[in-house]
Amino acid sequence: MLRFAPTLSEPDLERELLRKGVTERDVSEPRCGDCGRRPLIGETVHRYGRVEVCELCSGQRAQVPTARRLVLHAEHGLSVRRLAA
């Protein structure tokens, strides 16, 4: 007997994939030192001394950040790339 999974509309599928991706993020990823949220992939994180702060909270600080870094995907650098022949 065949069982069919319920079909999802495209917006529902997108929402489910986004929810799955957000909940499965590694718990060891750094959080914002001010608001506590995890910065998104592609977001710039600003470092003030020993504290890392997300882009949203960095605008509320008067100091200049000591460093900035881009939040990369967990698999960044692990993908297979074709080399020039």
C-alpha positions in Angstrom: 0.0 0.0 0.0 1.4 3.4 -1.0 1.4 6.2 1.4 1.6 9.7 0.2 3.2 12.5 2.2 1.1 15.6 2.5 2.2 18.2 -0.1 3.3 21.6 0.9 2.9 24.8 -1.0 6.0 26.6 -2.1 5.8 29.3 0.6 5.2 26.6 3.3 8.2 24.6 2.0 10.4 27.7 2.1 9.2 28.4 5.7 9.9 24.9 6.8 13.4 24.8 5.3 14.2 28.2 6.9 12.9 26.9 10.3 14.9 23.7 10.0 18.1 25.6 9.1 17.7 28.1 12.0 17.0 25.4 14.6 19.8 23.1 13.4 22.5 25.7 13.7 25.4 24.8 15.9 24.9 25.8 19.5 28.6 26.6 19.8 28.2 29.5 17.3 28.9 32.8 19.0 26.0 35.0 20.1 25.9 38.8 20.2 27.3 40.2 23.4 24.5 42.7 23.7 21.2 41.2 22.5 22.2 37.5 22.6 21.0 36.5 19.1 23.1 34.5 16.7 24.2 36.6 13.7 23.0 35.3 10.3 25.3 34.0 7.6 26.7 36.9 5.6 26.3 39.3 8.5 29.2 41.3 9.8 30.2 40.8 13.4 32.0 43.6 15.2 34.5 43.0 18.0 34.9 45.5 20.8 37.7 44.2 23.0 36.7 40.7 24.0 33.0 41.1 23.1 31.5 40.3 19.6 28.4 42.3 18.7 26.0 41.9 15.8 25.4 44.6 13.2 22.2 45.7 14.8 23.8 46.4 18.2 27.0 47.9 16.8 25.2 51.0 15.7 24.3 51.7 19.4 28.0 51.8 20.4 30.0 55.0 20.3 33.4 53.2 20.1 35.2 52.1 17.0 35.3 48.3 16.7 38.8 46.7 17.0 38.0 44.1 14.3 35.2 42.9 12.0 34.5 39.5 10.5 31.9 38.0 8.2 29.8 35.2 9.5 30.5 32.2 7.1 28.5 29.1 6.5 29.6 26.1 8.5 30.7 24.3 5.4 32.7 27.2 4.0 35.9 26.0 2.4 34.7 22.3 2.4 33.1 22.4 -1.0 34.6 20.8 -4.0 35.8 23.2 -6.6 36.9 22.6 -10.2 40.5 23.7 -10.8 41.5 25.4 -14.0 42.9 23.0 -16.5 
